[in-house]
Amino acid sequence: MSATSLAHAPADEPPTRAEPADVILTGDRPTGSLHLGHYAGSLRSRLALQGRCAQTLLIADLQALTDSSGRAAHAARQVPEVALDYLAVGIDPAQTTIAVQSRLSALAELTVLYLNLVTVARLERNPTVRTEVELRGFERDIPAGFLCYPVSQAADITGFRATLVPVGDDQLPMIEQTNEIVRRVNRLAGASILPECRALLSNTPRLPGIDGRKASKSLGNAIPLSAATDEIHRLVRAMYTDPGHARASDPGRVEGNVVFAYLEAFDPEPTTVEELKERYRGGGLGDVALKRRLEDVLEAVIAPIRARRAELARDRAYVVDLLRAGSERANATTEAVVRDVRGAFGLGV
Ligand code: TRP
């Protein structure tokens, strides 16, 4: 994938805190196709880091089971779809390893070992887990796997001796818990066998769904990364703007206006966006004209992704091979780490 096909997307500022020596690990649950929120929030920064640091993307199919064990087959089917999304935006498997979590048995073993270093009370205090437990209505019937997924995530991160983890701010508690585990392992080992890691937060604010709520596939309010042209139009036309802006001549609000949030994230001409904001605020710019610009901007972002995805999707065997090769490479790394950690626990060879 050449950089030119992404020329319409504003280049993400190179993340300043990434050093060439950093080892990057991040992951996605394979719950569905990725959308523009993923692109603005994390895929673009992964592209910016590609080639500058060692980077692994983990498709976290085991983690996807922790809150939906009944939908295991669904998660399994989504694994190649997520890989296709990665490739379609320009992730290059020669520079970035793409691996499947369930293929890496060392991660499961690390999880089992780390579970001895964490109390149930500590897991129950994890604010992200608490919110998610409420959101999913588990009440007292929390699957143990779900409560423990921060430990599995610590295994993912340390299994690659990752030092930098690009995540959303909701994942900060996971980084904190990972580092607690790292310090305990190192204390057991009497040496620094695992590095602590830092979060790399995106400099793009979270992109809302078309209705202004959190973008999510299940709410149907997200714009898929490879949306068809008519789907882009339908979703943009349904976008929440300013209910007080009935006529083009009315002054309109830019804050909380979803169209402007998307223009800010994707319009290649920031000065034009500023001018549009001014005209909108003052009265004199209608929603229809504004949305037409966004349709063009999004089409320019999505069209090359869509074309590349369609081309790659014709060769499923390529994707399967690529995931197998990536997982094999990752396996060598994680096996070496679990050997060290076994040693820290005093377990035999
Ligand atoms: N928890 C992340 C999510 O829900 C996915 C994930 C799994 C992850 N393992 C990871 C993220 C390791 C960063 C590092 O999207």
Boltz pocket constraint, residues with backbone or C-beta under 6 A from the ligand:
constraints:
  - pocket:
      binder: B
      contacts: [[A, 25], [A, 26], [A, 27], [A, 28], [A, 29], [A, 58], [A, 60], [A, 63], [A, 152], [A, 153], [A, 156], [A, 157], [A, 165], [A, 166], [A, 167]]
      max_distance: 6.0
